[in-house]
């Protein structure tokens, strides 16, 4: 299977969800967003943990969108992404817990805003 086919829409959505959750976790801990090098590292960690490969353009596109989506989620969510919520999004420190309502909320936002899918325009300007 080619890399492009192996890195399907679900994989892209899950990686973007992981990056957005990581952004929100960093913001909660430090009041700052992830630096570029940490985004790159997080992307590589997710790919390795999930046995996936993605070309550089796919990785860069998703990493770029992660902070914008994290800002959108933090601004529009009814949920507060405090220490307790952020801790409940991950298990084992690295993997997302898709049973977490916060992770599901992020996943839905990512699925609705992935490049190449239907996009929804709102006040935030995210498409």
NORDAJO-V106924 format. One record per residue. N is the residue number from 1. RES is the residue in three letters. PHI is phi in whole degrees, 0 to 359 (999 if undefined). Layout:
n = <N & N>
res = <RES & RES>
phi = <PHI & PHI>
//
This chain:
n = <1 & 2 & 3 & 4 & 5 & 6 & 7 & 8 & 9 & 10 & 11 & 12 & 13 & 14 & 15 & 16 & 17 & 18 & 19 & 20 & 21 & 22 & 23 & 24 & 25 & 26 & 27 & 28 & 29 & 30 & 31 & 32 & 33 & 34 & 35 & 36 & 37 & 38 & 39 & 40 & 41 & 42 & 43 & 44 & 45 & 46 & 47 & 48 & 49 & 50 & 51 & 52 & 53 & 54 & 55 & 56 & 57 & 58 & 59 & 60 & 61 & 62 & 63 & 64 & 65 & 66 & 67 & 68 & 69 & 70 & 71 & 72 & 73 & 74 & 75 & 76 & 77 & 78 & 79 & 80 & 81 & 82 & 83 & 84 & 85 & 86 & 87 & 88 & 89 & 90 & 91 & 92 & 93 & 94 & 95 & 96 & 97 & 98 & 99 & 100 & 101 & 102 & 103 & 104 & 105 & 106 & 107 & 108 & 109 & 110 & 111 & 112 & 113 & 114 & 115 & 116 & 117 & 118 & 119 & 120 & 121 & 122 & 123 & 124 & 125 & 126 & 127>
res = <UNK & UNK & UNK & UNK & UNK & UNK & UNK & UNK & UNK & UNK & UNK & UNK & UNK & UNK & UNK & UNK & UNK & UNK & UNK & UNK & UNK & UNK & UNK & UNK & UNK & UNK & UNK & UNK & UNK & UNK & UNK & UNK & UNK & UNK & UNK & UNK & UNK & UNK & UNK & UNK & UNK & UNK & UNK & UNK & UNK & UNK & UNK & UNK & UNK & UNK & UNK & UNK & UNK & UNK & UNK & UNK & UNK & UNK & UNK & UNK & UNK & UNK & UNK & UNK & UNK & UNK & UNK & UNK & UNK & UNK & UNK & UNK & UNK & UNK & UNK & UNK & UNK & UNK & UNK & UNK & UNK & UNK & UNK & UNK & UNK & UNK & UNK & UNK & UNK & UNK & UNK & UNK & UNK & UNK & UNK & UNK & UNK & UNK & UNK & UNK & UNK & UNK & UNK & UNK & UNK & UNK & UNK & UNK & UNK & UNK & UNK & UNK & UNK & UNK & UNK & UNK & UNK & UNK & UNK & UNK & UNK & UNK & UNK & UNK & UNK & UNK & UNK>
phi = <999 & 286 & 303 & 298 & 289 & 293 & 262 & 282 & 299 & 295 & 298 & 297 & 295 & 293 & 296 & 298 & 300 & 299 & 291 & 294 & 299 & 296 & 299 & 295 & 295 & 296 & 298 & 294 & 285 & 238 & 68 & 231 & 278 & 299 & 283 & 305 & 296 & 285 & 296 & 299 & 298 & 298 & 298 & 296 & 299 & 298 & 301 & 294 & 296 & 256 & 61 & 244 & 230 & 215 & 285 & 298 & 294 & 298 & 297 & 295 & 300 & 290 & 298 & 297 & 287 & 302 & 293 & 298 & 290 & 298 & 298 & 298 & 298 & 298 & 281 & 256 & 287 & 286 & 275 & 266 & 271 & 270 & 302 & 293 & 296 & 297 & 298 & 284 & 278 & 239 & 230 & 69 & 79 & 238 & 261 & 282 & 260 & 287 & 275 & 288 & 302 & 295 & 294 & 297 & 298 & 295 & 301 & 296 & 297 & 292 & 297 & 284 & 237 & 283 & 301 & 91 & 247 & 301 & 240 & 239 & 269 & 221 & 300 & 289 & 83 & 284 & 233>
//
